[in-house]
Amino acid sequence: MNIVDKPLTDLQKKFARYYVEAKYGNQSLSNTECAIKAGYSADSAYQRAYELLNPRISPHVVNYIGKLQEDFRLKNNIDPDKHMARLHYLGQLAEQNKMVGVALRAEELRGKVAGYYIDRQIIKNKNGPDYDSMSSEELEEAMNKMLLDYEHILTPKGKDLVERKQKHNEEQRKKNGKTNGSNE
């Protein structure tokens, strides 16, 4: 049986529900608190939460969480158009009440939803590879490794992409006179 299709335990389902509720609901719970609330031991809750949210370790749980998130969006009727309309209404209301700062913020958020603004953040990963200093070949190899690491949770279309990419890379190596020296 494919691990993605593996049935979830009751604890895993509870964790997934608490995780989605914490992310989208009124509660503010950490991943560890979600694990404890689901019934995992407080001593190992941090580790369990990490494992359950890691697509390499628990892709079936990650997929279930994705489905719950999509159900939440559908149930609460959330889509970009309605979001834009609501922000527009609130912005106009703020303007009418001479709350210029609030109106400007609502307009800024409308622009972000529309894609007019891009938030750029630079996050330096101290523990991982330094992608900025890699050559294009090294970046290509790192991307291939990521694809292979997560291929078990990709859609069939995504798996096809991985296979085509591997074939292309093998052809490029042969063309350049290199052998398959990857350590997969």
N, C-alpha and C positions, 0 to 999 in steps of 0.2 A: 504494500500500500504506500502510495506517495505521501510524504509527511505533510504536504499541504492539505491533503484530504483527510488527515487523521482527525477523528472526533475529539472535541474538546471535553475536558473534565468540567464538573460543576464549578470548581474553584477558578478555572481559567475563564469560564463564561462570566462569573461574578466579577473577576478582576477587569475583564474587558468592559463590562457595563459601567463599573465605577470609574474606570479610566475615561470613557467617553463622556459620562455625566460630569466629571471634574473638568474636562476640557471645554465642554459646551454649556454646562449648566451653571448654577449659581454657586456651587461649592468650589472651594479652592483646595484641592488635595494634591499632594505630591504623589509620584508613582509608588513610593514606598507605602504611603498611607492608603492608597488604593489596594495594594496587596494585603495589608493588615486587615482592612475592612472586608476584603473578600474572604478572609479566613486563613491566610498564610501566617506562619509564626513570625512574631516581631523580630526574632533573632536573624531570620533569613529573608525577611520581606524585601530588603533592598536588592539582594541578589535575585530573588524570584521575579521582581518587577523588571529588572534588567533582562533576564532571560526571556520573559514573556513578550517584551517589546523588541527583542532582537530578531529580525527576520531570518537570520542564519540559524538560530537555535529553535525558534518557535514560529515558523512562517504561517502555520495554521491559525495561531492566535492573532498574529498581525493582520492576516486576511479577515478574520472575524471582526476585529476592531474596525477595519476599513469599511466593512459592510454595515456595522452599527453606526458609524459616522455618516455614511451615505443615507441610511434610513432616517437618521436625525434630521439631515438637511431636507429630505423629502417630506417628512412628517411636519416639520416646522415651516415648510414652504419657503425655503431660503434659496434665492437665486440672485445673480448680479443685478438684473433689471429691477426687481422689487427693492433690493438694497439701495440702488441708486435713487429710486423714487422716494423712498423713506428719508434718505439723507437730504434730498432736495426739499421735501416738505419741512423737515426739522430746521433746515437752514433758512427757509423763508419765514418760518415762525419766529426764529431767533432774530432775524432782521426786523420783523414787525415790532418786536419787543426791544429794539435797539441794543441787542446783544451781539455786537459786531464780531467779537472774538469767537463766539460760539458759531456764528454764521460762517466765518472764514474757515473754521476747523471742519465744519460740515462740508463746505465746498472742497476743501483739500482732500477729505476722505472720498468724496464723489470722484475726484480726479484720480485717486489711487485705484478705485474700483474700475474705472474706465481704462486704466493703464497709462495715464499721462505722466505719472510720477513713478520713479523707481527708487525704492529704498536700497541703498548700497551699504553693506556692512563688510568690513574686513575682519575675518576671524582667523587668527593665526593659530594653527594647530601645532602646539609644541611637541606633542608626542608622535604625531604622524609624519608622513613624508612631506617634504617642502615642494609642493607642486610648482611654485613660481620659478624655482631654479632648475626644473627638469627640462630636458630636451623634448622635442616633439615625439621622438621614438619612445622615450621613457614614459611620457604622458599616455601615449597610445597603449603601452604595455600595462600601465596602472589602470586605465579604463577597461581594458580587456579582463584584467583580474577582477575588477568590481563586477563586471557583467557575469563572469563565471561564478563568483561568490554568491550572487543573487539569482542565478538562473533558475533555481528551483521554485522561485515565487513569481517569475515572469509569466506573462500570458503566453499562450501558444505562439502568438505573433512575435512576442519578445524573445522566446526561445529560438525562433527561426532567425531572428536578427543576430543572436549570439552565434548560431551555427554559421551563418553567412560571414560574419565578422571573423570567426576563427579560420574559415576557409580562405578568406581574402588575406589574412595575415600570414598564413602558411604559404600561400602563393607568393606574397611579397618577400618572405624569407628566402624561398627557393630562388626567386628572381635576383635577389641581392647576394646569393651564394652563401646564405647562412642556414644552419640547421635549426631544428626546433630545440632550443636550449632553455625553454621555460621550465620553471620548477613547479608546475601545477600538481 
